[in-house]
């Protein structure tokens, strides 16, 4: 007799199979179970190192760094890319800051160090991976 998968295993398999995004919110798993159970399973996945919590209700796929052995975001451009995906997933209207635009257009040689975005709507969450934090301008 075959045993059915636990909610944690179902969420973990969905996280590993999804290639479109590296960021997840509990709403992505609402079809599997109730919100409390989903949050509990996500907490277990964070504890096991499969996910990294970026902020309230925002999780990112995690990988272990070969150099330091610490968990880091498994996104192509690191935390900045994951934070942008999180803003898009949460439905927050945003645009690049002037310093980022200037660098991308070649008007400046200063590389923006901290990930910063300008939000057009109300947004009060903090997104961080433990080392870097998304700065928000109004």
N, C-alpha and C positions, 0 to 999 in steps of 0.2 A: 504494500500500500504506500502510495506516494504522499509525502507530507506537503501541505501548502506552504508557501513562503511567508515569512513574517513581514510585517510592514517595513521594518528596517531593511530587509533584503530586497523588497520590491522597490523602495526608494533608491537604494544603492545601485540596483541594476538599471534603473531609469537614468540615474546620474551618469553612469559609465557609458550607456548607449547613446545619450544625447550628445551630438557633435556640434549643434548650432550655437549653443551658449555655454558659458562657464559659470554663469550666475543663476541661482535658483531662489525662489521665494516660496513660502508654504502654499500659496495658491496653485503652484504648479503640480502639487500632489493632492489637491482637494478631492480628486476622483477616487483616491485610494482609501481614505478614511477621514475621520473628523479632524478638526484643527488641532485639538490638544494632543491627539495621538501622533499626528504628523510632526508637531513641534518636538515631542518627546523622542521620536525616531531621528529627527535631524540633530538633536542634542547628542544622541548616542553616536551618530556619524561624525560629529565634530570631535567628540572624545576619542574616537578610533582613528582620527586623522584622515578620513576620506573627504571631509568638507572643512572649510574654514569660515568662521562667522565674520562677516564684514560689518554688520550693524544689526539693528533691530529688524528681524524678519528677512535678512539678506544673507545668503550663504554662497560661497564660491567653491568650485572644485579645487582640491588641494593636491600638491605633489611635494615630496620631500626633496630638498636641495641636496645635490650630490656633494657640494662643497662644505656647507655648514651643517647639514643634517636637519635643519629647521623646516617647518612647513611653510610653503609659499603658495601664492595663487597660481593656478595652472592656466593662466591666460597668455596669449601670444605676446602682449606688451605689458604683462605684469599687472600690478594693482590698478594703474590708471585705466587700462582697457576694461578691467572687471568693474570698476566704479562707473564707467560710462555705460556698460551693459546694465548695471543695476539701476541707473537713472532711467534708462529707456524702458526697462521692465516695470518700474514703478510709475511710469507715465509722467515723469517730470520733464518739462520743456527746458532745454539748456542750450548754451552756445559756448564756443571757445572764448577765452579771455583775450584781451588786446595783445598781451605779451606772447601768447601762444600763436595768435594769428600772425604777428610780426615775424616770429621765428619761422613759421611754415611758409610764409611768402618771401622770405629772404631779406626782409628789411632789418633784421637784427641777428646778431651772432650769439646772443645770450640764450642758452638753453634753459627753458623753464624747469626748475628743479622739482617743485612740489606740484602734484596734480591739482589743478585749479580749473573750475568751470564757473560760468555765470548762469545762474538759474533765472528763468523768467516767471516761474510760478512759485507758490509757497512750498518750501522744503526745509524741514527742521531736523532731519536725521543726521547722524554722524556716521560716515563710512570710513573704516580703517581696517588694515590688515595686521595691526600690531606695531608696525614700523612706520608706515606712511599713512597719512590721513588726507582725505579729499577736502580741499578748501573750496568754500562756496562764496561767491560774490553775488551781490544783489544788483 
